[in-house]
Amino acid sequence: MKAPLDAEAQKALTETQSQFKQDFTTNRGFFTEADETALRALALEKLDQELLKSGSAEVTASELRSAWNTVVADFHRNNYWDFQPTLEKRPKVLTQEQKTFREMFPYVWAVIQSGIILKTAVYYFGIRSSNDPSTENHIFLYLALATSAGTLIYFAFRHSGKE
């Protein structure tokens, strides 16, 4: 920035940059990463031009916000400064922590499902079947055992091809 900013204006500039995507969105689609970078550079250039028009020695936060609003309004009034939005949304880039969580979640769920939920069902129907040895209670016990075994076999089958 060529225009001198006071401390509050520096903070306001950081705030406006964090809100960049909300200010420069369209209802027609999404901008590519290259277009977004070019848009950001052009917006800062236009902001600098707008601030230099004021001619003040040091730009205040309110002047910066007003100039930013002018730049954003100009972007929307002038057909997105001839940048063409695409209909495809950019794929979200996952952090390593998010990738690890997505890989580990099926295993954690299998432990919870087999170790807590299904074991509780087997214990419940086993106790019920031993207290009242009717055919209905035996069927529920065998159903719980089959479900427990089936879900673990399905999980093993589904994840057997992974390294």
C-alpha positions in Angstrom: 0.0 0.0 0.0 1.3 3.4 -0.9 -1.1 5.3 1.3 0.2 5.7 4.9 -2.1 3.9 7.4 -2.5 4.5 11.1 -2.6 1.5 13.5 -6.4 1.2 13.4 -6.4 1.4 9.6 -3.8 -1.5 9.5 -6.2 -3.6 11.6 -9.1 -2.6 9.4 -7.1 -3.6 6.3 -6.4 -7.0 7.8 -10.1 -7.4 8.6 -11.1 -6.5 5.1 -8.7 -9.0 3.6 -10.1 -11.8 5.8 -13.6 -10.9 4.5 -12.4 -10.8 0.9 -14.3 -13.9 -0.3 -17.6 -12.7 1.1 -17.1 -9.3 -0.5 -16.1 -10.6 -3.9 -18.6 -13.5 -4.3 -21.1 -13.7 -7.1 -24.4 -15.5 -7.6 -23.2 -16.7 -11.0 -20.5 -19.1 -9.8 -16.9 -19.2 -8.4 -13.6 -17.7 -9.4 -10.6 -19.8 -10.1 -7.6 -19.5 -7.7 -5.6 -17.5 -10.3 -8.6 -15.1 -10.8 -9.0 -14.7 -7.1 -5.3 -13.8 -6.7 -5.6 -11.3 -9.6 -8.8 -9.9 -8.1 -7.2 -9.4 -4.7 -4.2 -7.6 -6.3 -6.5 -5.4 -8.4 -8.8 -4.7 -5.4 -5.8 -3.6 -3.4 -4.6 -1.4 -6.2 -8.0 0.2 -6.6 -8.2 0.7 -2.8 -4.8 2.4 -2.8 -6.0 4.7 -5.6 -9.2 5.5 -3.7 -7.2 6.3 -0.5 -4.7 8.5 -2.4 -7.7 10.6 -3.6 -8.5 11.6 0.0 -5.1 13.3 0.2 -4.9 12.9 4.0 -1.5 12.5 5.7 -2.5 9.3 7.4 -5.5 7.2 6.5 -7.9 6.3 9.3 -9.9 3.1 9.7 -13.2 4.8 8.8 -11.6 6.2 5.6 -10.2 2.8 4.7 -13.6 1.0 5.3 -15.4 3.7 3.2 -12.8 3.3 0.4 -13.1 -0.5 0.6 -16.9 -0.3 0.3 -16.4 1.9 -2.8 -14.1 -0.7 -4.3 -16.5 -3.6 -3.6 -19.4 -1.7 -5.0 -17.4 -0.9 -8.1 -16.6 -4.6 -8.6 -20.2 -5.5 -8.5 -21.4 -2.6 -10.6 -18.8 -3.1 -13.4 -19.6 -6.8 -14.2 -17.0 -8.3 -11.9 -14.2 -6.3 -13.6 -14.6 -8.7 -16.5 -13.5 -11.7 -14.5 -15.6 -14.7 -15.6 -16.9 -16.9 -12.8 -17.0 -20.7 -13.4 -19.8 -23.0 -12.3 -17.4 -25.5 -10.7 -16.5 -24.9 -7.1 -12.8 -25.4 -6.3 -12.1 -28.6 -4.3 -11.5 -27.9 -0.6 -7.9 -28.5 0.3 -7.7 -30.6 3.5 -5.1 -30.2 6.1 -3.0 -33.3 7.2 -5.0 -33.4 10.4 -8.3 -33.5 8.5 -7.0 -36.3 6.2 -5.8 -38.3 9.2 -9.2 -37.9 10.9 -11.1 -39.0 7.8 -8.8 -42.1 7.5 -9.2 -43.0 11.2 -12.9 -42.4 11.6 -14.1 -45.7 10.1 -11.8 -47.6 12.4 -12.9 -45.7 15.5 -16.6 -46.2 14.6 -16.0 -49.9 14.1 -14.5 -50.1 17.6 -17.4 -48.2 19.1 -20.0 -50.1 17.2 -18.7 -53.6 17.9 -17.2 -53.0 21.4 -20.1 -51.0 22.9 -23.3 -51.0 20.9 -23.4 -54.5 19.6 -21.8 -56.1 22.7 -24.5 -54.4 24.8 -27.2 -55.8 22.5 -25.6 -59.3 22.7 -25.3 -59.1 26.5 -28.9 -57.9 26.8 -30.4 -60.5 24.7 -28.1 -63.2 26.1 -29.3 -62.4 29.7 -32.9 -62.2 28.5 -32.6 -65.5 26.7 -31.1 -67.3 29.8 -33.8 -65.9 32.1 -36.6 -66.8 29.7 -35.6 -69.5 27.2 -38.4 -68.9 24.7 -37.9 -69.1 21.0 -38.4 -65.4 20.5 -35.5 -64.5 22.9 -33.2 -67.0 21.2 -34.0 -65.5 17.8 -33.2 -62.0 19.1 -29.9 -63.3 20.6 -28.9 -65.0 17.3 -29.9 -61.8 15.4 -27.7 -59.7 17.6 -24.8 -62.1 17.2 -25.3 -62.2 13.4 -25.4 -58.4 13.2 -22.2 -58.1 15.3 -20.4 -60.7 13.1 -21.8 -59.3 9.9 -20.8 -55.7 10.5 -17.2 -56.7 11.4 -17.0 -59.0 8.3 -18.4 -56.2 6.1 -15.9 -53.7 7.7 -13.0 -56.1 7.1 -14.1 -56.8 3.5 -14.5 -53.1 2.7 -11.1 -52.2 4.1 -9.2 -55.2 3.0 -7.9 -53.6 -0.2 -6.3 -50.7 1.6 -2.6 -50.7 2.3 
